[in-house]
Amino acid sequence: MRARIYQPARNAMQSGKARTHCWVLEYEPESPKAPDPLMGWTSSRDMRQQISMEFESLDEAKAFAEANSIPFQVFEPHKPAPKAKSYSDNFRVDRKVPWSH
């Protein structure tokens, strides 16, 4: 069973970047989830899907996986390019988007 090592994205509901600096090791699902015939809930027999471990650095996560002979795949995080912003651009004459009022 293969594991994924990645940095989680920030919460879409907030602008903060809390809990995005750690690295997470999670197992990939072995089998798809299926509805339970009695209750109709979605379930799986794969118990490794419940395991999620956090590490301070990528090297720690790799070392843990190698020490426990877990095959893994690393997903590098997407870093957005910083955009130059200037307060004076709000008052330019050739502004592309006009004021709404």
A tleap script that builds the chain and sets N, CA, C and O, in Angstrom:
source leaprc.protein.ff14SB
mol = sequence {
  NMET ARG ALA ARG ILE TYR GLN PRO ALA ARG
  ASN ALA MET GLN SER GLY LYS ALA ARG THR
  HIE CYS TRP VAL LEU GLU TYR GLU PRO GLU
  SER PRO LYS ALA PRO ASP PRO LEU MET GLY
  TRP THR SER SER ARG ASP MET ARG GLN GLN
  ILE SER MET GLU PHE GLU SER LEU ASP GLU
  ALA LYS ALA PHE ALA GLU ALA ASN SER ILE
  PRO PHE GLN VAL PHE GLU PRO HIE LYS PRO
  ALA PRO LYS ALA LYS SER TYR SER ASP ASN
  PHE ARG VAL ASP ARG LYS VAL PRO TRP SER
  CHIE
}
set mol.1.N position { 0.843 -1.173 0.000 }
set mol.1.CA position { 0.000 0.000 0.000 }
set mol.1.C position { 0.889 1.237 0.000 }
set mol.1.O position { 1.832 1.328 0.785 }
set mol.2.N position { 0.598 2.158 -0.851 }
set mol.2.CA position { 1.381 3.365 -1.030 }
set mol.2.C position { 0.834 4.486 -0.142 }
set mol.2.O position { -0.360 4.537 0.151 }
set mol.3.N position { 1.714 5.364 0.272 }
set mol.3.CA position { 1.330 6.511 1.099 }
set mol.3.C position { 1.580 7.798 0.339 }
set mol.3.O position { 2.437 7.854 -0.543 }
set mol.4.N position { 0.833 8.823 0.683 }
set mol.4.CA position { 1.011 10.162 0.110 }
set mol.4.C position { 1.643 11.055 1.165 }
set mol.4.O position { 1.253 11.021 2.332 }
set mol.5.N position { 2.612 11.849 0.755 }
set mol.5.CA position { 3.198 12.859 1.636 }
set mol.5.C position { 2.974 14.200 0.958 }
set mol.5.O position { 3.404 14.415 -0.175 }
set mol.6.N position { 2.293 15.105 1.665 }
set mol.6.CA position { 1.962 16.398 1.076 }
set mol.6.C position { 1.813 17.455 2.159 }
set mol.6.O position { 1.721 17.142 3.346 }
set mol.7.N position { 1.791 18.702 1.734 }
set mol.7.CA position { 1.506 19.821 2.619 }
set mol.7.C position { 0.057 20.221 2.387 }
set mol.7.O position { -0.314 20.504 1.248 }
set mol.8.N position { -0.780 20.254 3.426 }
set mol.8.CA position { -2.189 20.583 3.209 }
set mol.8.C position { -2.371 22.034 2.782 }
set mol.8.O position { -1.587 22.909 3.150 }
set mol.9.N position { -3.422 22.273 1.997 }
set mol.9.CA position { -3.741 23.626 1.554 }
set mol.9.C position { -4.420 24.381 2.684 }
set mol.9.O position { -4.897 23.775 3.644 }
set mol.10.N position { -4.464 25.676 2.574 }
set mol.10.CA position { -5.120 26.467 3.614 }
set mol.10.C position { -6.625 26.285 3.539 }
set mol.10.O position { -7.170 25.875 2.514 }
set mol.11.N position { -7.271 26.592 4.622 }
set mol.11.CA position { -8.712 26.460 4.709 }
set mol.11.C position { -9.364 27.471 3.769 }
set mol.11.O position { -8.994 28.645 3.781 }
set mol.12.N position { -10.317 27.043 2.964 }
set mol.12.CA position { -10.959 27.935 2.011 }
set mol.12.C position { -11.878 28.944 2.685 }
set mol.12.O position { -12.227 29.959 2.082 }
set mol.13.N position { -12.270 28.685 3.913 }
set mol.13.CA position { -13.197 29.574 4.607 }
set mol.13.C position { -12.481 30.687 5.363 }
set mol.13.O position { -13.132 31.599 5.872 }
set mol.14.N position { -11.164 30.631 5.446 }
set mol.14.CA position { -10.413 31.636 6.185 }
set mol.14.C position { -9.203 32.067 5.377 }
set mol.14.O position { -8.739 31.341 4.498 }
set mol.15.N position { -8.697 33.250 5.679 }
set mol.15.CA position { -7.541 33.743 4.943 }
set mol.15.C position { -6.227 33.352 5.606 }
set mol.15.O position { -5.165 33.544 5.014 }
set mol.16.N position { -6.274 32.811 6.817 }
set mol.16.CA position { -5.062 32.433 7.530 }
set mol.16.C position { -4.415 31.191 6.955 }
set mol.16.O position { -5.036 30.447 6.196 }
set mol.17.N position { -3.167 30.973 7.320 }
set mol.17.CA position { -2.423 29.831 6.805 }
set mol.17.C position { -2.020 28.883 7.928 }
set mol.17.O position { -0.967 28.249 7.853 }
set mol.18.N position { -2.842 28.779 8.961 }
set mol.18.CA position { -2.544 27.881 10.072 }
set mol.18.C position { -2.618 26.435 9.590 }
set mol.18.O position { -3.424 26.102 8.722 }
set mol.19.N position { -1.781 25.587 10.155 }
set mol.19.CA position { -1.718 24.151 9.860 }
set mol.19.C position { -1.371 23.854 8.398 }
set mol.19.O position { -1.715 22.786 7.893 }
set mol.20.N position { -0.694 24.784 7.712 }
set mol.20.CA position { -0.270 24.527 6.340 }
set mol.20.C position { 1.247 24.361 6.245 }
set mol.20.O position { 1.772 24.116 5.159 }
set mol.21.N position { 1.948 24.491 7.354 }
set mol.21.CA position { 3.403 24.401 7.317 }
set mol.21.C position { 3.903 22.992 7.632 }
set mol.21.O position { 5.082 22.695 7.441 }
set mol.22.N position { 3.016 22.130 8.110 }
set mol.22.CA position { 3.417 20.766 8.420 }
set mol.22.C position { 3.255 19.881 7.177 }
set mol.22.O position { 2.634 20.285 6.194 }
set mol.23.N position { 3.811 18.696 7.234 }
set mol.23.CA position { 3.697 17.714 6.160 }
set mol.23.C position { 2.853 16.554 6.671 }
set mol.23.O position { 3.002 16.145 7.823 }
set mol.24.N position { 1.981 16.023 5.845 }
set mol.24.CA position { 1.040 14.976 6.241 }
set mol.24.C position { 1.347 13.702 5.458 }
set mol.24.O position { 1.582 13.742 4.250 }
set mol.25.N position { 1.342 12.573 6.165 }
set mol.25.CA position { 1.480 11.264 5.541 }
set mol.25.C position { 0.141 10.547 5.688 }
set mol.25.O position { -0.336 10.324 6.801 }
set mol.26.N position { -0.454 10.190 4.562 }
set mol.26.CA position { -1.725 9.462 4.544 }
set mol.26.C position { -1.611 8.305 3.567 }
set mol.26.O position { -0.891 8.390 2.572 }
set mol.27.N position { -2.318 7.232 3.851 }
set mol.27.CA position { -2.340 6.083 2.950 }
set mol.27.C position { -3.360 6.314 1.840 }
set mol.27.O position { -4.414 6.911 2.061 }
set mol.28.N position { -3.032 5.834 0.651 }
set mol.28.CA position { -3.991 5.864 -0.445 }
set mol.28.C position { -5.004 4.746 -0.231 }
set mol.28.O position { -4.655 3.694 0.304 }
set mol.29.N position { -6.247 4.956 -0.639 }
set mol.29.CA position { -7.257 3.907 -0.424 }
set mol.29.C position { -6.990 2.674 -1.277 }
set mol.29.O position { -6.653 2.780 -2.456 }
set mol.30.N position { -7.148 1.500 -0.663 }
set mol.30.CA position { -6.963 0.245 -1.391 }
set mol.30.C position { -8.196 -0.111 -2.197 }
set mol.30.O position { -8.092 -0.639 -3.305 }
set mol.31.N position { -9.350 0.174 -1.648 }
set mol.31.CA position { -10.598 -0.164 -2.325 }
set mol.31.C position { -11.551 1.023 -2.234 }
set mol.31.O position { -11.461 1.813 -1.294 }
set mol.32.N position { -12.455 1.160 -3.187 }
set mol.32.CA position { -13.388 2.287 -3.137 }
set mol.32.C position { -14.408 2.109 -2.018 }
set mol.32.O position { -14.695 0.989 -1.594 }
set mol.33.N position { -14.943 3.219 -1.551 }
set mol.33.CA position { -15.974 3.172 -0.527 }
set mol.33.C position { -17.286 2.717 -1.163 }
set mol.33.O position { -17.575 3.032 -2.317 }
set mol.34.N position { -18.067 1.978 -0.395 }
set mol.34.CA position { -19.327 1.439 -0.905 }
set mol.34.C position { -20.431 1.680 0.118 }
set mol.34.O position { -20.154 1.727 1.316 }
set mol.35.N position { -21.670 1.832 -0.327 }
set mol.35.CA position { -22.759 2.035 0.636 }
set mol.35.C position { -23.053 0.751 1.410 }
set mol.35.O position { -23.041 -0.347 0.854 }
set mol.36.N position { -23.313 0.917 2.693 }
set mol.36.CA position { -23.663 -0.203 3.550 }
set mol.36.C position { -25.074 -0.674 3.195 }
set mol.36.O position { -25.981 0.154 3.114 }
set mol.37.N position { -25.292 -1.983 2.978 }
set mol.37.CA position { -26.612 -2.433 2.543 }
set mol.37.C position { -27.706 -2.231 3.595 }
set mol.37.O position { -28.872 -2.062 3.241 }
set mol.38.N position { -27.350 -2.246 4.875 }
set mol.38.CA position { -28.362 -2.127 5.910 }
set mol.38.C position { -28.738 -0.665 6.172 }
set mol.38.O position { -29.919 -0.317 6.158 }
set mol.39.N position { -27.738 0.188 6.412 }
set mol.39.CA position { -28.005 1.573 6.787 }
set mol.39.C position { -27.883 2.551 5.622 }
set mol.39.O position { -28.476 3.629 5.660 }
set mol.40.N position { -27.122 2.189 4.585 }
set mol.40.CA position { -26.943 3.092 3.467 }
set mol.40.C position { -25.794 4.063 3.637 }
set mol.40.O position { -25.557 4.891 2.757 }
set mol.41.N position { -25.069 3.983 4.750 }
set mol.41.CA position { -23.931 4.856 4.968 }
set mol.41.C position { -22.769 4.412 4.095 }
set mol.41.O position { -22.650 3.235 3.756 }
set mol.42.N position { -21.925 5.350 3.738 }
set mol.42.CA position { -20.739 5.018 2.955 }
set mol.42.C position { -19.681 4.470 3.898 }
set mol.42.O position { -19.368 5.090 4.914 }
set mol.43.N position { -19.129 3.309 3.565 }
set mol.43.CA position { -18.141 2.692 4.440 }
set mol.43.C position { -17.061 2.010 3.616 }
set mol.43.O position { -17.178 1.842 2.402 }
set mol.44.N position { -16.009 1.627 4.318 }
set mol.44.CA position { -14.897 0.935 3.692 }
set mol.44.C position { -14.299 -0.038 4.691 }
set mol.44.O position { -14.355 0.201 5.898 }
set mol.45.N position { -13.732 -1.124 4.209 }
set mol.45.CA position { -13.081 -2.087 5.089 }
set mol.45.C position { -11.605 -1.748 5.292 }
set mol.45.O position { -10.912 -2.418 6.058 }
set mol.46.N position { -11.129 -0.720 4.615 }
set mol.46.CA position { -9.724 -0.325 4.679 }
set mol.46.C position { -9.502 0.560 5.906 }
set mol.46.O position { -9.919 1.718 5.919 }
set mol.47.N position { -8.851 0.023 6.928 }
set mol.47.CA position { -8.632 0.772 8.162 }
set mol.47.C position { -7.484 1.778 8.041 }
set mol.47.O position { -7.391 2.705 8.846 }
set mol.48.N position { -6.621 1.606 7.057 }
set mol.48.CA position { -5.491 2.531 6.920 }
set mol.48.C position { -5.921 3.915 6.436 }
set mol.48.O position { -5.155 4.871 6.553 }
set mol.49.N position { -7.120 4.035 5.900 }
set mol.49.CA position { -7.607 5.346 5.474 }
set mol.49.C position { -7.805 6.279 6.663 }
set mol.49.O position { -7.851 7.497 6.489 }
set mol.50.N position { -7.922 5.737 7.845 }
set mol.50.CA position { -8.153 6.540 9.036 }
set mol.50.C position { -6.858 7.108 9.606 }
set mol.50.O position { -6.895 7.970 10.483 }
set mol.51.N position { -5.728 6.639 9.123 }
set mol.51.CA position { -4.437 7.072 9.666 }
set mol.51.C position { -3.949 8.304 8.918 }
set mol.51.O position { -3.863 8.308 7.690 }
set mol.52.N position { -3.633 9.338 9.669 }
set mol.52.CA position { -3.062 10.567 9.118 }
set mol.52.C position { -2.037 11.077 10.125 }
set mol.52.O position { -2.384 11.387 11.264 }
set mol.53.N position { -0.770 11.165 9.705 }
set mol.53.CA position { 0.289 11.597 10.610 }
set mol.53.C position { 0.884 12.906 10.121 }
set mol.53.O position { 1.086 13.099 8.922 }
set mol.54.N position { 1.164 13.803 11.056 }
set mol.54.CA position { 1.751 15.102 10.725 }
set mol.54.C position { 3.213 15.121 11.149 }
set mol.54.O position { 3.584 14.585 12.193 }
set mol.55.N position { 4.037 15.754 10.311 }
set mol.55.CA position { 5.467 15.889 10.572 }
set mol.55.C position { 5.861 17.348 10.378 }
set mol.55.O position { 5.224 18.082 9.623 }
set mol.56.N position { 6.908 17.750 11.064 }
set mol.56.CA position { 7.384 19.132 10.971 }
set mol.56.C position { 8.057 19.428 9.639 }
set mol.56.O position { 7.995 20.557 9.152 }
set mol.57.N position { 8.699 18.428 9.045 }
set mol.57.CA position { 9.412 18.665 7.793 }
set mol.57.C position { 9.216 17.482 6.851 }
set mol.57.O position { 8.783 16.404 7.257 }
set mol.58.N position { 9.542 17.711 5.604 }
set mol.58.CA position { 9.453 16.660 4.590 }
set mol.58.C position { 10.454 15.556 4.875 }
set mol.58.O position { 10.156 14.381 4.663 }
set mol.59.N position { 11.637 15.917 5.353 }
set mol.59.CA position { 12.661 14.919 5.651 }
set mol.59.C position { 12.215 13.965 6.756 }
set mol.59.O position { 12.507 12.771 6.698 }
set mol.60.N position { 11.509 14.484 7.763 }
set mol.60.CA position { 11.004 13.624 8.837 }
set mol.60.C position { 9.979 12.628 8.303 }
set mol.60.O position { 9.988 11.457 8.682 }
set mol.61.N position { 9.104 13.094 7.430 }
set mol.61.CA position { 8.073 12.222 6.866 }
set mol.61.C position { 8.708 11.135 5.996 }
set mol.61.O position { 8.309 9.973 6.061 }
set mol.62.N position { 9.691 11.514 5.187 }
set mol.62.CA position { 10.387 10.528 4.356 }
set mol.62.C position { 11.134 9.516 5.211 }
set mol.62.O position { 11.114 8.319 4.923 }
set mol.63.N position { 11.797 9.994 6.267 }
set mol.63.CA position { 12.556 9.096 7.142 }
set mol.63.C position { 11.630 8.101 7.831 }
set mol.63.O position { 11.980 6.930 7.972 }
set mol.64.N position { 10.454 8.551 8.263 }
set mol.64.CA position { 9.494 7.652 8.899 }
set mol.64.C position { 9.027 6.581 7.918 }
set mol.64.O position { 8.962 5.400 8.260 }
set mol.65.N position { 8.703 7.003 6.696 }
set mol.65.CA position { 8.221 6.047 5.699 }
set mol.65.C position { 9.309 5.041 5.336 }
set mol.65.O position { 9.021 3.853 5.185 }
set mol.66.N position { 10.530 5.487 5.196 }
set mol.66.CA position { 11.622 4.578 4.855 }
set mol.66.C position { 11.959 3.642 6.008 }
set mol.66.O position { 12.286 2.477 5.785 }
set mol.67.N position { 11.881 4.146 7.247 }
set mol.67.CA position { 12.184 3.307 8.407 }
set mol.67.C position { 11.150 2.197 8.581 }
set mol.67.O position { 11.479 1.117 9.072 }
set mol.68.N position { 9.906 2.454 8.183 }
set mol.68.CA position { 8.846 1.460 8.310 }
set mol.68.C position { 8.545 0.759 6.990 }
set mol.68.O position { 7.525 0.084 6.856 }
set mol.69.N position { 9.441 0.926 6.017 }
set mol.69.CA position { 9.329 0.329 4.677 }
set mol.69.C position { 7.949 0.546 4.048 }
set mol.69.O position { 7.309 -0.387 3.563 }
set mol.70.N position { 7.521 1.799 4.074 }
set mol.70.CA position { 6.256 2.202 3.457 }
set mol.70.C position { 6.580 2.866 2.123 }
set mol.70.O position { 7.280 3.878 2.112 }
set mol.71.N position { 6.101 2.340 1.006 }
set mol.71.CA position { 6.310 3.053 -0.265 }
set mol.71.C position { 5.512 4.343 -0.255 }
set mol.71.O position { 4.365 4.364 0.192 }
set mol.72.N position { 6.110 5.418 -0.744 }
set mol.72.CA position { 5.446 6.713 -0.665 }
set mol.72.C position { 5.652 7.504 -1.940 }
set mol.72.O position { 6.534 7.214 -2.748 }
set mol.73.N position { 4.806 8.515 -2.091 }
set mol.73.CA position { 4.914 9.462 -3.195 }
set mol.73.C position { 4.776 10.857 -2.602 }
set mol.73.O position { 3.864 11.116 -1.817 }
set mol.74.N position { 5.679 11.752 -2.977 }
set mol.74.CA position { 5.675 13.110 -2.446 }
set mol.74.C position { 4.985 14.031 -3.434 }
set mol.74.O position { 5.302 14.033 -4.624 }
set mol.75.N position { 4.033 14.817 -2.933 }
set mol.75.CA position { 3.344 15.831 -3.727 }
set mol.75.C position { 3.822 17.197 -3.256 }
set mol.75.O position { 3.529 17.625 -2.139 }
set mol.76.N position { 4.563 17.872 -4.129 }
set mol.76.CA position { 5.089 19.194 -3.784 }
set mol.76.C position { 3.957 20.207 -3.751 }
set mol.76.O position { 3.049 20.143 -4.579 }
set mol.77.N position { 3.996 21.146 -2.805 }
set mol.77.CA position { 2.919 22.140 -2.716 }
set mol.77.C position { 3.029 23.183 -3.823 }
set mol.77.O position { 4.122 23.500 -4.290 }
set mol.78.N position { 1.903 23.696 -4.224 }
set mol.78.CA position { 1.860 24.766 -5.211 }
set mol.78.C position { 2.004 26.085 -4.467 }
set mol.78.O position { 1.186 26.406 -3.605 }
set mol.79.N position { 3.023 26.837 -4.791 }
set mol.79.CA position { 3.256 28.134 -4.156 }
set mol.79.C position { 2.812 29.230 -5.117 }
set mol.79.O position { 3.390 29.359 -6.197 }
set mol.80.N position { 1.805 30.024 -4.759 }
set mol.80.CA position { 1.360 31.091 -5.651 }
set mol.80.C position { 2.416 32.186 -5.772 }
set mol.80.O position { 3.125 32.500 -4.816 }
set mol.81.N position { 2.501 32.752 -6.961 }
set mol.81.CA position { 3.462 33.821 -7.194 }
set mol.81.C position { 2.961 35.104 -6.531 }
set mol.81.O position { 1.800 35.472 -6.709 }
set mol.82.N position { 3.807 35.782 -5.777 }
set mol.82.CA position { 3.354 37.021 -5.137 }
set mol.82.C position { 3.104 38.107 -6.179 }
set mol.82.O position { 3.898 38.286 -7.102 }
set mol.83.N position { 2.006 38.824 -6.027 }
set mol.83.CA position { 1.655 39.896 -6.949 }
set mol.83.C position { 2.008 41.239 -6.317 }
set mol.83.O position { 1.687 41.503 -5.158 }
set mol.84.N position { 2.666 42.069 -7.094 }
set mol.84.CA position { 3.030 43.390 -6.586 }
set mol.84.C position { 1.784 44.256 -6.460 }
set mol.84.O position { 1.030 44.414 -7.420 }
set mol.85.N position { 1.573 44.816 -5.275 }
set mol.85.CA position { 0.408 45.654 -5.029 }
set mol.85.C position { 0.885 47.004 -4.527 }
set mol.85.O position { 1.809 47.093 -3.718 }
set mol.86.N position { 0.259 48.021 -5.005 }
set mol.86.CA position { 0.593 49.358 -4.571 }
set mol.86.C position { -0.701 50.109 -4.257 }
set mol.86.O position { -1.660 50.067 -5.027 }
set mol.87.N position { -0.711 50.784 -3.136 }
set mol.87.CA position { -1.908 51.522 -2.740 }
set mol.87.C position { -2.207 52.652 -3.723 }
set mol.87.O position { -3.370 52.990 -3.940 }
set mol.88.N position { -1.186 53.226 -4.307 }
set mol.88.CA position { -1.392 54.344 -5.225 }
set mol.88.C position { -2.050 53.902 -6.536 }
set mol.88.O position { -2.602 54.735 -7.255 }
set mol.89.N position { -2.000 52.602 -6.857 }
set mol.89.CA position { -2.660 52.117 -8.074 }
set mol.89.C position { -4.176 52.264 -7.999 }
set mol.89.O position { -4.839 52.268 -9.036 }
set mol.90.N position { -4.731 52.383 -6.817 }
set mol.90.CA position { -6.177 52.572 -6.668 }
set mol.90.C position { -6.631 53.918 -7.234 }
set mol.90.O position { -7.802 54.073 -7.582 }
set mol.91.N position { -5.734 54.884 -7.332 }
set mol.91.CA position { -6.097 56.237 -7.732 }
set mol.91.C position { -5.520 56.631 -9.091 }
set mol.91.O position { -5.490 57.816 -9.423 }
set mol.92.N position { -5.068 55.669 -9.873 }
set mol.92.CA position { -4.504 55.974 -11.184 }
set mol.92.C position { -5.581 56.427 -12.147 }
set mol.92.O position { -6.736 56.011 -12.043 }
set mol.93.N position { -5.199 57.281 -13.085 }
set mol.93.CA position { -6.138 57.786 -14.077 }
set mol.93.C position { -6.476 56.699 -15.091 }
set mol.93.O position { -7.626 56.587 -15.516 }
set mol.94.N position { -5.495 55.904 -15.477 }
set mol.94.CA position { -5.717 54.851 -16.473 }
set mol.94.C position { -6.078 53.507 -15.821 }
set mol.94.O position { -5.677 52.445 -16.297 }
set mol.95.N position { -6.817 53.574 -14.758 }
set mol.95.CA position { -7.249 52.364 -14.033 }
set mol.95.C position { -8.111 51.493 -14.937 }
set mol.95.O position { -8.990 52.001 -15.634 }
set mol.96.N position { -7.866 50.173 -14.929 }
set mol.96.CA position { -8.593 49.265 -15.822 }
set mol.96.C position { -10.023 49.001 -15.346 }
set mol.96.O position { -10.938 48.868 -16.158 }
set mol.97.N position { -10.203 48.927 -14.055 }
set mol.97.CA position { -11.541 48.686 -13.513 }
set mol.97.C position { -12.000 49.985 -12.856 }
set mol.97.O position { -11.373 50.440 -11.899 }
set mol.98.N position { -13.084 50.593 -13.351 }
set mol.98.CA position { -13.531 51.856 -12.764 }
set mol.98.C position { -14.130 51.657 -11.367 }
set mol.98.O position { -14.517 50.555 -10.977 }
set mol.99.N position { -14.186 52.752 -10.647 }
set mol.99.CA position { -14.809 52.711 -9.323 }
set mol.99.C position { -16.286 52.407 -9.471 }
set mol.99.O position { -16.909 52.762 -10.472 }
set mol.100.N position { -16.834 51.756 -8.482 }
set mol.100.CA position { -18.250 51.384 -8.556 }
set mol.100.C position { -19.167 52.493 -8.063 }
set mol.100.O position { -20.388 52.372 -8.156 }
set mol.101.N position { -18.596 53.567 -7.543 }
set mol.101.CA position { -19.454 54.637 -7.032 }
set mol.101.C position { -19.018 55.994 -7.516 }
set mol.101.O position { -19.639 57.000 -7.173 }
savepdb mol mol.pdb
quit
